[in-house]
Amino acid sequence: MFINFWYPAIESAELNEAPVKTRMLGQDFVLYRDGDGIARCLSNTCTHRGGSLGDGKIRDGHIECPYHGWQFDGSGACRKIPSLGKDASIPARTAIDAYPVEERYGLIFCFLGDLPKHERPPIMNIPEWDQEGWTYTIQRFDFDIYYERSMENGVDPAHNEFVHDTHGYSGDRDDYEVPKVTLDKTEWGTGFGLNIMAPPLPEGDMKDASGRSEDAVIYVGTGHEGVASLWTYIHPTPDMHIQQYAFEKPVDEDHTTIFLVNLRNFMLDDKADETVKDRNAYVAYQDRDVLMDLHPAVTPKTNTSEFFMPSDACVAAYRDRLKEWEQKGWRIDTKKVADTEKRVAYAIPSPERRERKSWVLDPVPLVGVNESGEN
């Protein structure tokens, strides 16, 4: 798991009057809306005696710890320590980590890392959002899988033939093969597009909308943006387009939450949303069922531990990108965290840590980075 990327925490509609506690990258966070209704994200651990802020309440636009009533504002600064009295001076070291937040595409994204604003990777863009002629659905899937394996599955064109009976022929065609994959690399991602043979859509509204009742060559494209965002384009006909954007939240090494934003330029009536969501869920759970039984469950350290095919080109490119970001010192040392988490309270380092060095909570251990913060 990596710091210094934007991650989806929850849907915007989930965050109202009460704080919401959520887990990302193996650490706990609290989200809440301040007095102006602005979404805030803080490390969940109170710097006093380790109280869980997510179990507290909002008071005067601040998050209040349920243990001793300490209050923190959206910047992470402690604003009130009741035991000291009304006009007490509050030490700066009582602050907790606060993370940049953006609400976009019906989701609340949090930047979990310490990069300054001009150096941060972007949130994956959805060009069709709010464009005329398009509508969308948002779905959440909570799966017991490792996010890197999920991402690799998304950029693997060969699995569709065997995992998804609505996408391929389940190995029944002798002429099956994956076309040559030509990669398109961007600053933060890698993707590709293919023209593939596909069976007719199953009976129902989707098939009626396509008007296609026989095999056809269709366009599909997919790729990753950063460590945990995936785009997939499916064009069952030249005029019928499905554009999918999956924002994955690595909860820990055993659990991943996927927020799927699905856009379409057909069946625009809201009544069709459930049909689209049912089809997406059908496919998503097929992927989950395969990924849950992979061995090893997490990505191998080297590609030589698996035998790669030409169709795995984008998987290999994704792993290369992860190595680049690991060399920057962005990968969390999950083994060290697991060995010490009951004795040490960690926090993902926030941008403020580059400005101020005295903090109560230890920064989460990073692969190849020593305690002084150097690679």
Secondary structure, 3 states (H helix, E strand, C coil): CECCEEEEEEEHHHCCCCCEEEEECCEEEEEEECCCCCEEEEECECCCCCCEHHHCEEECCEEECCCCCCEECCCCCEEECHHHCCCCCCCHHHCCCEECEEEECCEEEEEECCCCHHHCCCCCCCCCCCCCCCEEEEEEEEECCCHHHHHHHHCCCCCHHHHCCCCCCCCCCCCCCCCCCCCEECCCEEEEEEEEEECCCCCCHHHHHHCCCCCEEEEEEEEEECCCEEEEEEEEECCEEEEEEEEEEECCCCCEEEEEEEEECCCCCHHHHHHHHHHHHHHHHHHHHHHCCCCCCCCCCCHHHCCCCHHHHHHHHHHHHHHHHHHCCCEECHHHHHHHCCCCCEECCCHHHHCCCCCCCEECCECCCCCCCCC
